[in-house]
Amino acid sequence: MSSANQKIGIFVATMTGLADICGEEIEAAMASAGHSCVRQVMDNLDATALEPYDLIVLVSSTYGHGEIPDNGQSLFGSLETGADLSGKEYAIFALGDRTYSDTFCAAGDRWDAMLGKCGARRVVDVERHDASSGTFAEDVAGEWATGWASQLARLT
């Protein structure tokens, strides 16, 4: 698959809006590498929202006891019913806090497992941002995407 023809969707699950700010930085990094993409929060989405895209970039915070944010619950539940994502690729930027070691970035890990179970192929390692690290999540997100966006054709 040629990166020039890839349709890229950035999907954001967030409670406070920080994951969406990270999504904006990822979108900017993708644009700088010559890729156009569509970014949207997951509010009321189901698995059909992923259909138009070849590459799914998922940005998700974790809340509570390792839960998917409220606005991502519908999409996650729709994937659980057996969506077929064969032929699709994905990347995940997960937000968490190591202070909660038992659930650190657990939502990102759950998304990773679910997308793989649905047949999609991960193109880069899951990036996990630690809120207690002293770094800004949005800066890390942009650097992460910049690190692989320019190599996208070789990763696929």
N, CA, C and O atoms as a DFTB+ gen file, in Angstrom:
624 C
 N C O
     1  1       0.844      -1.178       0.000
     2  2       0.000       0.000       0.000
     3  2       0.889       1.240       0.000
     4  3       1.834       1.328       0.783
     5  1       0.600       2.158      -0.841
     6  2       1.388       3.379      -0.942
     7  2       0.887       4.414       0.055
     8  3      -0.317       4.634       0.185
     9  1       1.817       5.043       0.754
    10  2       1.410       6.028       1.749
    11  2       0.682       7.210       1.115
    12  3      -0.155       7.840       1.762
    13  1       0.992       7.516      -0.137
    14  2       0.344       8.644      -0.795
    15  2      -1.155       8.398      -0.971
    16  3      -1.939       9.347      -1.005
    17  1      -1.547       7.155      -1.079
    18  2      -2.952       6.835      -1.290
    19  2      -3.669       6.412      -0.016
    20  3      -4.876       6.169      -0.034
    21  1      -2.943       6.324       1.078
    22  2      -3.567       5.879       2.325
    23  2      -4.564       6.900       2.840
    24  3      -4.324       8.107       2.809
    25  1      -5.680       6.387       3.311
    26  2      -6.648       7.227       4.004
    27  2      -6.390       7.018       5.487
    28  3      -6.465       5.897       5.990
    29  1      -6.083       8.116       6.186
    30  2      -5.683       8.048       7.592
    31  2      -6.738       8.718       8.452
    32  3      -7.123       9.862       8.212
    33  1      -7.199       7.990       9.457
    34  2      -8.152       8.529      10.410
    35  2      -7.552       8.531      11.803
    36  3      -6.992       7.526      12.241
    37  1      -7.665       9.649      12.501
    38  2      -7.224       9.768      13.890
    39  2      -8.480       9.804      14.741
    40  3      -9.334      10.675      14.579
    41  1      -8.580       8.844      15.651
    42  2      -9.765       8.720      16.496
    43  2      -9.366       8.931      17.952
    44  3      -8.395       8.343      18.429
    45  1     -10.123       9.775      18.655
    46  2      -9.745      10.213      19.990
    47  2     -10.791       9.836      21.035
    48  3     -11.972      10.159      20.907
    49  1     -10.315       9.134      22.088
    50  2     -11.141       8.836      23.270
    51  2     -10.568       9.647      24.426
    52  3      -9.412       9.462      24.805
    53  1     -11.370      10.540      24.982
    54  2     -10.854      11.455      26.001
    55  2     -11.914      11.799      27.039
    56  3     -13.112      11.802      26.756
    57  1     -11.447      12.085      28.232
    58  2     -12.347      12.553      29.293
    59  2     -12.187      14.057      29.504
    60  3     -13.172      14.756      29.743
    61  1     -10.947      14.563      29.416
    62  2     -10.676      15.964      29.739
    63  2     -10.327      16.815      28.530
    64  3     -10.263      18.039      28.640
    65  1     -10.102      16.197      27.387
    66  2      -9.711      16.934      26.194
    67  2      -8.229      16.840      25.879
    68  3      -7.824      17.197      24.773
    69  1      -7.403      16.372      26.809
    70  2      -5.961      16.283      26.566
    71  2      -5.646      15.328      25.409
    72  3      -4.767      15.618      24.597
    73  1      -6.339      14.217      25.325
    74  2      -6.076      13.276      24.229
    75  2      -6.398      13.921      22.885
    76  3      -5.754      13.603      21.885
    77  1      -7.384      14.822      22.839
    78  2      -7.705      15.504      21.592
    79  2      -6.593      16.477      21.210
    80  3      -6.274      16.621      20.030
    81  1      -6.005      17.141      22.197
    82  2      -4.867      18.023      21.927
    83  2      -3.707      17.185      21.378
    84  3      -3.002      17.624      20.469
    85  1      -3.511      16.000      21.919
    86  2      -2.488      15.090      21.399
    87  2      -2.819      14.692      19.968
    88  3      -1.929      14.611      19.122
    89  1      -4.091      14.445      19.696
    90  2      -4.533      14.116      18.349
    91  2      -4.236      15.240      17.363
    92  3      -3.866      14.984      16.217
    93  1      -4.400      16.494      17.810
    94  2      -4.077      17.643      16.962
    95  2      -2.590      17.638      16.601
    96  3      -2.226      17.899      15.454
    97  1      -1.733      17.341      17.580
    98  2      -0.288      17.309      17.333
    99  2       0.090      16.168      16.387
   100  3       0.967      16.319      15.537
   101  1      -0.575      15.037      16.543
   102  2      -0.331      13.909      15.635
   103  2      -0.768      14.274      14.229
   104  3      -0.073      13.976      13.258
   105  1      -1.923      14.921      14.121
   106  2      -2.422      15.357      12.817
   107  2      -1.428      16.318      12.161
   108  3      -1.162      16.207      10.965
   109  1      -0.883      17.251      12.923
   110  2       0.095      18.207      12.395
   111  2       1.365      17.492      11.938
   112  3       1.927      17.833      10.896
   113  1       1.817      16.512      12.704
   114  2       3.013      15.749      12.332
   115  2       2.774      14.962      11.047
   116  3       3.655      14.884      10.191
   117  1       1.596      14.387      10.915
   118  2       1.257      13.639       9.705
   119  2       1.238      14.583       8.500
   120  3       1.744      14.241       7.431
   121  1       0.652      15.769       8.676
   122  2       0.589      16.751       7.593
   123  2       2.002      17.185       7.187
   124  3       2.291      17.329       5.999
   125  1       2.874      17.390       8.167
   126  2       4.256      17.780       7.870
   127  2       4.982      16.709       7.068
   128  3       5.894      17.009       6.297
   129  1       4.572      15.455       7.255
   130  2       5.184      14.345       6.515
   131  2       4.480      14.100       5.177
   132  3       4.812      13.155       4.461
   133  1       3.505      14.957       4.841
   134  2       2.835      14.852       3.550
   135  2       1.596      13.977       3.522
   136  3       1.123      13.606       2.448
   137  1       1.064      13.643       4.695
   138  2      -0.134      12.793       4.761
   139  2      -1.340      13.632       5.164
   140  3      -1.268      14.427       6.101
   141  1      -2.436      13.451       4.459
   142  2      -3.668      14.097       4.897
   143  2      -4.423      13.095       5.764
   144  3      -4.378      11.888       5.527
   145  1      -5.104      13.607       6.752
   146  2      -5.858      12.727       7.640
   147  2      -7.064      13.468       8.195
   148  3      -7.171      14.690       8.102
   149  1      -7.952      12.698       8.767
   150  2      -9.155      13.243       9.390
   151  2      -9.091      12.880      10.866
   152  3      -8.889      11.717      11.217
   153  1      -9.267      13.889      11.740
   154  2      -9.252      13.648      13.187
   155  2     -10.660      13.867      13.727
   156  3     -11.325      14.847      13.393
   157  1     -11.099      12.937      14.567
   158  2     -12.414      13.101      15.186
   159  2     -12.448      12.446      16.555
   160  3     -11.822      11.413      16.791
   161  1     -13.196      13.075      17.451
   162  2     -13.431      12.451      18.744
   163  2     -14.439      11.330      18.528
   164  3     -15.211      11.359      17.569
   165  1     -14.432      10.353      19.411
   166  2     -15.223       9.135      19.206
   167  2     -16.687       9.250      19.603
   168  3     -17.410       8.255      19.541
   169  1     -17.136      10.397      19.998
   170  2     -18.522      10.564      20.452
   171  2     -19.512       9.854      19.530
   172  3     -19.622      10.187      18.350
   173  1     -20.226       8.879      20.075
   174  2     -21.302       8.167      19.381
   175  2     -20.873       7.434      18.111
   176  3     -21.712       7.175      17.248
   177  1     -19.605       7.097      17.977
   178  2     -19.149       6.370      16.799
   179  2     -19.282       4.864      17.011
   180  3     -19.281       4.375      18.141
   181  1     -19.398       4.138      15.891
   182  2     -19.324       2.682      15.948
   183  2     -18.279       2.233      14.928
   184  3     -17.626       3.066      14.300
   185  1     -18.121       0.934      14.764
   186  2     -17.060       0.392      13.917
   187  2     -17.152       0.860      12.468
   188  3     -16.139       0.880      11.768
   189  1     -18.335       1.233      12.005
   190  2     -18.455       1.701      10.614
   191  2     -17.649       2.979      10.379
   192  3     -17.282       3.270       9.241
   193  1     -17.369       3.743      11.434
   194  2     -16.580       4.974      11.299
   195  2     -15.151       4.678      10.847
   196  3     -14.491       5.546      10.275
   197  1     -14.671       3.467      11.097
   198  2     -13.300       3.101      10.731
   199  2     -13.188       2.620       9.287
   200  3     -12.088       2.576       8.734
   201  1     -14.307       2.261       8.675
   202  2     -14.301       1.643       7.348
   203  2     -13.578       2.434       6.263
   204  3     -12.874       1.818       5.463
   205  1     -13.706       3.759       6.184
   206  2     -13.060       4.480       5.077
   207  2     -11.526       4.557       5.175
   208  3     -10.871       4.990       4.227
   209  1     -10.953       4.144       6.306
   210  2      -9.541       4.404       6.555
   211  2      -8.674       3.154       6.416
   212  3      -9.063       2.052       6.803
   213  1      -7.485       3.368       5.848
   214  2      -6.487       2.305       5.728
   215  2      -5.634       2.233       6.995
   216  3      -5.253       1.154       7.447
   217  1      -5.345       3.414       7.555
   218  2      -4.553       3.522       8.784
   219  2      -5.385       4.224       9.841
   220  3      -5.897       5.321       9.616
   221  1      -5.514       3.592      10.980
   222  2      -6.262       4.139      12.109
   223  2      -5.251       4.518      13.182
   224  3      -4.519       3.665      13.685
   225  1      -5.213       5.805      13.531
   226  2      -4.370       6.266      14.626
   227  2      -5.314       6.530      15.788
   228  3      -6.181       7.401      15.713
   229  1      -5.140       5.778      16.849
   230  2      -6.042       5.862      17.983
   231  2      -5.329       6.540      19.147
   232  3      -4.232       6.135      19.532
   233  1      -5.954       7.566      19.701
   234  2      -5.409       8.307      20.836
   235  2      -6.400       8.136      21.980
   236  3      -7.569       8.502      21.858
   237  1      -5.925       7.576      23.097
   238  2      -6.856       7.307      24.191
   239  2      -6.222       7.544      25.558
   240  3      -5.110       7.096      25.837
   241  1      -6.954       8.251      26.389
   242  2      -6.575       8.343      27.786
   243  2      -7.137       7.116      28.505
   244  3      -7.891       6.330      27.930
   245  1      -6.755       6.973      29.759
   246  2      -7.279       5.910      30.620
   247  2      -7.881       6.598      31.834
   248  3      -7.311       7.564      32.342
   249  1      -9.012       6.122      32.302
   250  2      -9.570       6.713      33.514
   251  2     -10.105       5.627      34.427
   252  3     -10.248       4.469      34.033
   253  1     -10.399       6.028      35.658
   254  2     -10.950       5.074      36.623
   255  2     -10.004       3.919      36.861
   256  3      -8.817       4.117      37.120
   257  1     -10.526       2.731      36.775
   258  2      -9.738       1.515      37.015
   259  2      -9.306       0.887      35.691
   260  3      -9.537      -0.298      35.452
   261  1      -8.667       1.707      34.821
   262  2      -8.185       1.207      33.538
   263  2      -9.232       1.217      32.448
   264  3      -9.152       0.440      31.496
   265  1     -10.211       2.089      32.581
   266  2     -11.344       2.102      31.655
   267  2     -11.100       2.940      30.405
   268  3     -10.276       3.854      30.392
   269  1     -11.843       2.597      29.358
   270  2     -11.925       3.393      28.138
   271  2     -12.720       4.659      28.488
   272  3     -13.726       4.561      29.190
   273  1     -12.304       5.835      28.025
   274  2     -13.085       7.045      28.288
   275  2     -14.537       6.898      27.803
   276  3     -14.823       6.143      26.873
   277  1     -15.425       7.622      28.443
   278  2     -16.858       7.528      28.137
   279  2     -17.154       7.678      26.651
   280  3     -17.961       6.929      26.101
   281  1     -16.501       8.652      25.986
   282  2     -16.848       8.892      24.593
   283  2     -16.324       7.800      23.654
   284  3     -16.684       7.787      22.477
   285  1     -15.484       6.890      24.146
   286  2     -14.991       5.793      23.324
   287  2     -15.707       4.478      23.566
   288  3     -15.469       3.499      22.859
   289  1     -16.579       4.447      24.557
   290  2     -17.247       3.203      24.940
   291  2     -18.099       2.616      23.803
   292  3     -18.119       1.400      23.607
   293  1     -18.793       3.468      23.068
   294  2     -19.657       2.991      21.992
   295  2     -18.836       2.323      20.887
   296  3     -19.192       1.246      20.410
   297  1     -17.741       2.964      20.482
   298  2     -16.893       2.387      19.433
   299  2     -16.262       1.083      19.913
   300  3     -16.230       0.096      19.178
   301  1     -15.764       1.085      21.143
   302  2     -15.138      -0.132      21.667
   303  2     -16.160      -1.271      21.713
   304  3     -15.857      -2.397      21.318
   305  1     -17.356      -0.979      22.192
   306  2     -18.407      -1.992      22.260
   307  2     -18.779      -2.519      20.890
   308  3     -19.056      -3.708      20.731
   309  1     -18.788      -1.635      19.895
   310  2     -19.097      -2.042      18.531
   311  2     -18.012      -2.978      17.987
   312  3     -18.318      -3.940      17.283
   313  1     -16.756      -2.700      18.310
   314  2     -15.666      -3.582      17.882
   315  2     -15.773      -4.952      18.559
   316  3     -15.465      -5.979      17.954
   317  1     -16.210      -4.951      19.815
   318  2     -16.346      -6.211      20.567
   319  2     -17.337      -7.175      19.926
   320  3     -17.245      -8.386      20.126
   321  1     -18.277      -6.645      19.162
   322  2     -19.287      -7.511      18.550
   323  2     -18.753      -8.271      17.345
   324  3     -19.476      -9.058      16.734
   325  1     -17.476      -8.037      16.996
   326  2     -16.863      -8.826      15.932
   327  2     -16.612      -8.083      14.647
   328  3     -16.760      -8.660      13.569
   329  1     -16.240      -6.827      14.722
   330  2     -15.944      -6.045      13.513
   331  2     -14.758      -6.663      12.773
   332  3     -13.854      -7.226      13.391
   333  1     -14.770      -6.554      11.459
   334  2     -13.674      -7.074      10.633
   335  2     -12.815      -5.907      10.165
   336  3     -13.241      -5.098       9.341
   337  1     -11.603      -5.829      10.700
   338  2     -10.670      -4.767      10.316
   339  2      -9.496      -5.331       9.524
   340  3      -8.424      -4.729       9.475
   341  1      -9.705      -6.482       8.909
   342  2      -8.656      -7.093       8.089
   343  2      -8.213      -6.115       7.013
   344  3      -9.039      -5.443       6.394
   345  1      -6.916      -6.039       6.796
   346  2      -6.376      -5.142       5.788
   347  2      -6.136      -3.732       6.288
   348  3      -5.566      -2.910       5.571
   349  1      -6.559      -3.443       7.498
   350  2      -6.333      -2.114       8.068
   351  2      -5.104      -2.156       8.971
   352  3      -4.736      -3.204       9.503
   353  1      -4.489      -1.005       9.128
   354  2      -3.328      -0.880       9.998
   355  2      -3.646       0.143      11.066
   356  3      -4.555       0.960      10.915
   357  1      -2.877       0.088      12.159
   358  2      -3.153       1.039      13.224
   359  2      -1.911       1.379      14.033
   360  3      -0.908       0.667      14.024
   361  1      -2.030       2.511      14.737
   362  2      -1.028       2.977      15.681
   363  2      -1.793       3.538      16.875
   364  3      -2.889       4.077      16.720
   365  1      -1.209       3.407      18.072
   366  2      -1.897       3.860      19.286
   367  2      -0.987       4.753      20.123
   368  3       0.169       4.424      20.388
   369  1      -1.548       5.902      20.535
   370  2      -0.912       6.772      21.515
   371  2      -1.789       6.714      22.765
   372  3      -2.939       7.153      22.745
   373  1      -1.241       6.172      23.847
   374  2      -1.996       5.970      25.086
   375  2      -1.526       6.948      26.158
   376  3      -0.332       7.205      26.307
   377  1      -2.480       7.481      26.893
   378  2      -2.162       8.387      27.991
   379  2      -2.510       7.714      29.315
   380  3      -3.548       7.064      29.441
   381  1      -1.633       7.876      30.292
   382  2      -1.865       7.299      31.610
   383  2      -0.957       7.944      32.633
   384  3      -0.298       8.946      32.356
   385  1      -0.931       7.364      33.814
   386  2      -0.119       7.881      34.909
   387  2       0.464       6.690      35.663
   388  3      -0.275       5.882      36.225
   389  1       1.798       6.585      35.672
   390  2       2.473       5.455      36.326
   391  2       2.196       5.374      37.823
   392  3       2.418       4.338      38.448
   393  1       1.706       6.487      38.397
   394  2       1.334       6.464      39.810
   395  2       0.312       5.355      40.050
   396  3       0.263       4.760      41.127
   397  1      -0.497       5.090      39.036
   398  2      -1.494       4.019      39.082
   399  2      -0.937       2.835      38.291
   400  3      -1.404       2.532      37.193
   401  1       0.050       2.184      38.855
   402  2       0.816       1.159      38.126
   403  2      -0.043      -0.003      37.633
   404  3       0.247      -0.577      36.583
   405  1      -1.078      -0.354      38.359
   406  2      -1.922      -1.484      37.949
   407  2      -2.737      -1.191      36.694
   408  3      -3.135      -2.110      35.978
   409  1      -2.985       0.092      36.427
   410  2      -3.829       0.445      35.289
   411  2      -3.157       1.414      34.322
   412  3      -3.832       2.014      33.485
   413  1      -1.830       1.575      34.423
   414  2      -1.105       2.518      33.577
   415  2      -1.379       2.240      32.097
   416  3      -1.051       1.167      31.590
   417  1      -1.979       3.204      31.418
   418  2      -2.305       3.119      29.977
   419  2      -3.124       1.877      29.631
   420  3      -3.030       1.359      28.518
   421  1      -3.914       1.409      30.567
   422  2      -4.703       0.187      30.342
   423  2      -5.701       0.344      29.193
   424  3      -5.949      -0.615      28.463
   425  1      -6.272       1.528      29.024
   426  2      -7.215       1.721      27.913
   427  2      -6.483       1.549      26.576
   428  3      -7.010       0.918      25.660
   429  1      -5.293       2.095      26.463
   430  2      -4.511       1.919      25.240
   431  2      -4.209       0.456      24.972
   432  3      -4.258       0.001      23.830
   433  1      -3.896      -0.283      26.039
   434  2      -3.638      -1.718      25.886
   435  2      -4.904      -2.458      25.455
   436  3      -4.843      -3.398      24.662
   437  1      -6.044      -2.027      25.980
   438  2      -7.318      -2.657      25.597
   439  2      -7.639      -2.378      24.131
   440  3      -8.094      -3.271      23.416
   441  1      -7.404      -1.144      23.679
   442  2      -7.613      -0.807      22.271
   443  2      -6.690      -1.644      21.389
   444  3      -7.111      -2.163      20.355
   445  1      -5.429      -1.771      21.804
   446  2      -4.450      -2.540      21.043
   447  2      -4.920      -3.984      20.872
   448  3      -4.905      -4.526      19.767
   449  1      -5.327      -4.585      21.958
   450  2      -5.795      -5.975      21.904
   451  2      -7.040      -6.103      21.022
   452  3      -7.160      -7.053      20.248
   453  1      -7.961      -5.151      21.139
   454  2      -9.210      -5.227      20.376
   455  2      -8.977      -5.032      18.880
   456  3      -9.532      -5.777      18.072
   457  1      -8.172      -4.053      18.500
   458  2      -7.909      -3.835      17.078
   459  2      -7.205      -5.042      16.470
   460  3      -7.511      -5.439      15.346
   461  1      -6.265      -5.627      17.209
   462  2      -5.596      -6.836      16.741
   463  2      -6.565      -7.997      16.606
   464  3      -6.506      -8.752      15.635
   465  1      -7.456      -8.140      17.576
   466  2      -8.453      -9.216      17.543
   467  2      -9.380      -9.076      16.331
   468  3      -9.860     -10.067      15.781
   469  1      -9.621      -7.824      15.928
   470  2     -10.499      -7.566      14.776
   471  2      -9.756      -7.699      13.443
   472  3     -10.352      -7.501      12.385
   473  1      -8.474      -8.030      13.485
   474  2      -7.726      -8.303      12.261
   475  2      -6.827      -7.201      11.750
   476  3      -6.168      -7.375      10.725
   477  1      -6.779      -6.057      12.442
   478  2      -5.897      -4.970      12.006
   479  2      -4.456      -5.274      12.433
   480  3      -4.216      -6.061      13.349
   481  1      -3.509      -4.630      11.748
   482  2      -2.087      -4.861      12.027
   483  2      -1.461      -3.568      12.549
   484  3      -1.568      -2.514      11.921
   485  1      -0.802      -3.667      13.716
   486  2      -0.133      -2.507      14.306
   487  2       1.159      -2.238      13.540
   488  3       1.930      -3.161      13.275
   489  1       1.398      -0.958      13.178
   490  2       2.573      -0.604      12.391
   491  2       3.741      -0.086      13.224
   492  3       4.880      -0.103      12.758
   493  1       3.481       0.372      14.438
   494  2       4.533       0.818      15.359
   495  2       4.127       0.407      16.767
   496  3       2.957       0.136      17.035
   497  1       5.112       0.364      17.662
   498  2       4.819       0.031      19.050
   499  2       3.859       1.054      19.648
   500  3       3.861       2.224      19.265
   501  1       3.045       0.600      20.585
   502  2       2.150       1.508      21.301
   503  2       3.020       2.495      22.079
   504  3       3.950       2.102      22.782
   505  1       2.703       3.771      21.941
   506  2       3.407       4.809      22.698
   507  2       2.589       5.112      23.941
   508  3       1.393       5.392      23.854
   509  1       3.236       5.054      25.101
   510  2       2.560       5.279      26.384
   511  2       3.129       6.527      27.047
   512  3       4.306       6.562      27.407
   513  1       2.294       7.549      27.208
   514  2       2.741       8.758      27.890
   515  2       2.383       8.677      29.369
   516  3       1.266       8.314      29.739
   517  1       3.348       9.021      30.194
   518  2       3.184       9.009      31.651
   519  2       2.957      10.434      32.142
   520  3       3.844      11.280      32.030
   521  1       1.776      10.700      32.683
   522  2       1.427      12.034      33.158
   523  2       2.353      12.506      34.277
   524  3       2.504      13.711      34.480
   525  1       2.969      11.588      34.997
   526  2       3.851      11.974      36.101
   527  2       5.316      12.114      35.661
   528  3       6.207      12.257      36.498
   529  1       5.557      12.072      34.343
   530  2       6.930      12.099      33.828
   531  2       7.531      13.496      33.744
   532  3       8.748      13.641      33.625
   533  1       6.697      14.518      33.803
   534  2       7.198      15.875      33.670
   535  2       7.251      16.352      32.226
   536  3       7.701      17.468      31.965
   537  1       6.802      15.531      31.285
   538  2       6.748      15.930      29.877
   539  2       5.306      16.244      29.504
   540  3       4.370      15.747      30.131
   541  1       5.137      17.065      28.486
   542  2       3.794      17.391      28.008
   543  2       3.351      16.313      27.029
   544  3       4.059      16.008      26.069
   545  1       2.186      15.742      27.273
   546  2       1.677      14.657      26.433
   547  2       1.605      15.062      24.969
   548  3       1.949      14.273      24.089
   549  1       1.159      16.295      24.699
   550  2       1.019      16.733      23.313
   551  2       2.373      16.828      22.608
   552  3       2.469      16.547      21.414
   553  1       3.418      17.222      23.339
   554  2       4.761      17.265      22.738
   555  2       5.241      15.859      22.401
   556  3       5.787      15.617      21.325
   557  1       5.031      14.945      23.328
   558  2       5.436      13.556      23.115
   559  2       4.657      12.955      21.940
   560  3       5.225      12.229      21.123
   561  1       3.369      13.256      21.858
   562  2       2.532      12.737      20.762
   563  2       3.049      13.211      19.409
   564  3       3.154      12.422      18.469
   565  1       3.370      14.491      19.310
   566  2       3.877      15.037      18.056
   567  2       5.217      14.429      17.670
   568  3       5.445      14.103      16.505
   569  1       6.108      14.275      18.654
   570  2       7.422      13.670      18.392
   571  2       7.266      12.213      17.970
   572  3       7.948      11.747      17.057
   573  1       6.370      11.500      18.636
   574  2       6.122      10.091      18.311
   575  2       5.657       9.958      16.860
   576  3       6.198       9.154      16.102
   577  1       4.668      10.738      16.483
   578  2       4.137      10.654      15.120
   579  2       5.179      11.092      14.094
   580  3       5.294      10.483      13.030
   581  1       5.926      12.130      14.400
   582  2       6.980      12.583      13.489
   583  2       8.000      11.478      13.258
   584  3       8.532      11.332      12.158
   585  1       8.267      10.703      14.303
   586  2       9.256       9.639      14.225
   587  2       8.920       8.528      13.248
   588  3       9.822       7.866      12.734
   589  1       7.647       8.311      12.985
   590  2       7.281       7.226      12.069
   591  2       6.483       7.665      10.850
   592  3       6.399       6.919       9.874
   593  1       5.899       8.853      10.882
   594  2       5.055       9.292       9.752
   595  2       5.831       9.371       8.445
   596  3       5.304       9.009       7.393
   597  1       7.069       9.838       8.493
   598  2       7.846       9.972       7.264
   599  2       8.271       8.623       6.706
   600  3       8.644       8.521       5.537
   601  1       8.217       7.589       7.536
   602  2       8.599       6.240       7.113
   603  2       7.382       5.377       6.819
   604  3       7.515       4.164       6.656
   605  1       6.220       5.966       6.747
   606  2       4.970       5.224       6.646
   607  2       4.948       4.239       5.489
   608  3       4.476       3.116       5.668
   609  1       5.422       4.598       4.345
   610  2       5.393       3.696       3.194
   611  2       6.227       2.445       3.476
   612  3       5.881       1.356       3.018
   613  1       7.321       2.595       4.225
   614  2       8.169       1.441       4.535
   615  2       7.589       0.569       5.637
   616  3       7.902      -0.619       5.722
   617  1       6.733       1.160       6.493
   618  2       6.148       0.413       7.607
   619  2       4.993      -0.478       7.144
   620  3       4.689      -1.489       7.778
   621  1       4.357      -0.099       6.044
   622  2       3.170      -0.824       5.600
   623  2       3.510      -1.996       4.713
   624  3       2.614      -2.706       4.258
